[in-house]
């Protein structure tokens, strides 16, 4: 089983009812994989929804968070993210 972590861009598309994204998340779950919301993405999305007072989307987001769960952040993940960033930057693929 693999674990997939959604970032704020994907969450934004999901909340805007992008069917391609919704289908992909559902397919991933049905294939036995875990799908989580990244903790930084959680903060970014919630902050944005609160800022524009999007009450309906906040409720939808809260429901999605209960269904998928929010990933944990630790130093090893931050180290991996930093390495990926460096590799992408070296390739001019940010």
SERO-4910 file (N, C-alpha, C, O; in steps of 0.05 Angstrom, whole numbers):
BEGIN
 pado doro    nc1    nc2    nc3   cac1   cac2   cac3    cc1    cc2    cc3    oc1    oc2    oc3
  Unk    A     17    -24      0      0      0      0     18     25      0     37     26     15
  Unk    A     11     43    -17     25     69    -18      9     90     -4    -16     88      0
  Unk    A     22    111      4      9    134     16     13    158     -3     35    164    -11
  Unk    A     -9    171     -9     -9    195    -26    -17    219     -9    -36    217      7
  Unk    A     -3    241    -13     -8    265      3    -16    287    -16     -2    294    -35
  Unk    A    -40    298    -11    -50    319    -28    -39    346    -20    -37    353      4
  Unk    A    -31    362    -40    -21    389    -34    -44    409    -37    -66    401    -44
  Unk    A    -38    434    -32    -60    454    -32    -72    458    -60    -96    464    -62
  Unk    A    -56    456    -81    -67    459   -108    -88    437   -114   -110    443   -124
  Unk    A    -81    413   -108   -100    391   -113   -124    393    -96   -147    389   -105
  Unk    A   -121    401    -70   -144    405    -53   -162    427    -63   -186    425    -62
  Unk    A   -150    448    -74   -166    470    -85   -183    460   -108   -206    467   -110
  Unk    A   -170    445   -126   -186    434   -149   -208    415   -139   -230    415   -149
  Unk    A   -201    399   -119   -221    380   -107   -245    396    -96   -268    389   -102
  Unk    A   -240    417    -81   -261    433    -69   -277    448    -90   -300    455    -85
  Unk    A   -265    453   -113   -280    466   -135   -294    446   -153   -302    452   -175
  Unk    A   -295    421   -143   -310    399   -157   -298    391   -184   -312    384   -202
  Unk    A   -271    392   -186   -258    383   -210   -261    352   -211   -249    338   -195
  Unk    A   -276    343   -230   -283    315   -231   -259    297   -236   -258    275   -225
  Unk    A   -240    306   -251   -216    290   -256   -201    285   -230   -192    262   -225
  Unk    A   -199    305   -213   -185    302   -187   -201    285   -168   -190    267   -155
  Unk    A   -227    289   -167   -245    273   -150   -243    244   -158   -240    226   -141
  Unk    A   -244    238   -184   -243    211   -194   -216    198   -187   -215    175   -179
  Unk    A   -194    213   -189   -168    202   -184   -164    196   -154   -153    175   -147
  Unk    A   -175    213   -136   -173    208   -108   -190    183   -101   -181    166    -86
  Unk    A   -214    181   -112   -231    158   -107   -218    132   -118   -218    111   -104
  Unk    A   -207    133   -141   -193    110   -153   -170    101   -136   -166     77   -131
  Unk    A   -154    120   -126   -131    114   -109   -140    100    -83   -128     81    -75
  Unk    A   -162    110    -71   -173     98    -47   -183     70    -53   -178     51    -38
  Unk    A   -198     67    -75   -209     41    -82   -187     20    -88   -191     -4    -85
  Unk    A   -164     30    -97   -141     12   -102   -126      5    -77   -104     -7    -78
  Unk    A   -136     13    -53   -124      5    -28   -102     23    -18    -88     16      2
  Unk    A    -99     46    -30    -78     64    -21    -90     84     -1   -114     89      0
  Unk    A    -72     95     14    -81    116     34    -76    143     21    -56    148      8
  Unk    A    -96    161     25    -94    189     15    -97    207     39   -117    206     53
  Unk    A    -77    224     43    -77    243     65    -75    271     55    -67    277     32
  Unk    A    -83    289     72    -79    318     67    -54    326     81    -50    321    105
  Unk    A    -36    339     66    -11    348     78    -16    369     99    -34    386     94
  Unk    A     -2    369    121     -7    389    142     -3    418    133    -18    435    142
  Unk    A     16    423    116     20    450    107     -2    458     88    -12    480     88
  Unk    A    -11    438     71    -33    443     53    -59    449     68    -75    466     61
  Unk    A    -63    434     90    -86    438    107    -86    468    117   -107    481    115
  Unk    A    -64    476    127    -62    504    136    -67    524    113    -83    543    117
  Unk    A    -55    520     90    -58    538     68    -87    540     59    -97    562     54
  Unk    A   -100    517     56   -128    517     47   -146    529     67   -163    546     61
  Unk    A   -143    521     92   -161    531    113   -157    561    116   -177    576    119
  Unk    A   -132    570    116   -127    599    118   -140    614     95   -153    635    100
  Unk    A   -139    604     71   -151    617     48   -181    618     50   -194    638     44
  Unk    A   -193    595     58   -222    594     60   -232    613     82   -253    625     79
  Unk    A   -218    614    104   -226    632    126   -224    661    117   -241    677    124
  Unk    A   -203    667    102   -198    695     93   -221    705     76   -228    729     77
  Unk    A   -232    687     59   -254    696     42   -282    689     53   -302    692     40
  Unk    A   -282    679     78   -306    672     91   -324    652     75   -348    656     73
  Unk    A   -311    632     64   -324    612     48   -335    590     66   -324    568     67
  Unk    A   -357    596     79   -368    578     99   -376    550     87   -370    530    100
  Unk    A   -388    550     64   -396    524     52   -371    507     46   -371    484     52
  Unk    A   -351    520     34   -327    505     27   -312    496     53   -299    475     53
  Unk    A   -313    513     74   -300    505     99   -313    479    110   -299    462    120
  Unk    A   -339    477    108   -353    453    117   -345    429    100   -341    407    110
  Unk    A   -344    433     73   -336    412     55   -307    403     61   -301    379     61
  Unk    A   -290    422     67   -262    416     73   -260    401     99   -244    382    101
  Unk    A   -275    409    119   -275    395    144   -284    366    141   -272    347    153
  Unk    A   -304    361    124   -314    334    118   -292    318    104   -287    295    111
  Unk    A   -279    330     85   -258    316     70   -235    309     89   -223    287     87
  Unk    A   -228    327    107   -207    322    127   -214    298    145   -196    282    152
  Unk    A   -239    296    152   -247    273    169   -245    247    153   -238    226    165
  Unk    A   -252    248    128   -251    224    111   -222    215    106   -216    191    109
  Unk    A   -206    234     97   -179    227     89   -159    227    112   -141    210    114
  Unk    A   -161    246    130   -142    250    151   -120    269    143   -116    275    119
  Unk    A   -106    279    162    -84    298    158    -58    285    165    -55    274    187
  Unk    A    -39    286    147    -13    274    152      2    288    175     -4    310    182
  Unk    A     21    273    185     38    284    206     64    295    194     73    285    173
  Unk    A     75    314    206     99    327    196    122    322    216    120    327    240
  Unk    A    144    311    206    167    307    223    192    314    207    191    319    183
  Unk    A    215    315    220    239    324    207    247    307    184    258    318    164
  Unk    A    242    281    185    251    264    162    235    272    137    247    272    115
  Unk    A    210    278    140    194    287    116    204    314    106    206    318     82
  Unk    A    211    332    124    222    358    116    248    355    101    254    369     82
  Unk    A    265    336    111    290    331     97    286    320     69    300    328     50
  Unk    A    267    302     66    261    291     40    251    313     21    259    315     -2
  Unk    A    233    330     32    222    352     16    244    371      7    244    380    -16
  Unk    A    263    376     25    285    394     18    303    382     -4    312    396    -22
  Unk    A    307    356     -2    323    342    -23    309    343    -50    322    347    -71
  Unk    A    283    338    -50    268    339    -75    269    367    -87    272    370   -111
  Unk    A    266    387    -70    267    415    -79    294    420    -93    295    432   -114
  Unk    A    315    412    -80    342    416    -91    345    402   -118    355    414   -137
  Unk    A    336    377   -120    338    362   -145    322    376   -167    332    379   -189
  Unk    A    298    385   -161    281    399   -181    294    426   -188    293    433   -212
  Unk    A    304    439   -169    317    465   -175    341    462   -193    345    477   -212
  Unk    A    357    441   -188    380    435   -205    372    430   -233    387    435   -252
  Unk    A    348    419   -237    338    413   -264    321    435   -275    309    432   -297
  Unk    A    319    458   -261    302    480   -269    273    471   -273    260    479   -293
  Unk    A    263    455   -255    236    444   -257    219    451   -233    201    436   -225
  Unk    A    224    474   -221    207    482   -198    179    488   -207    162    495   -190
***
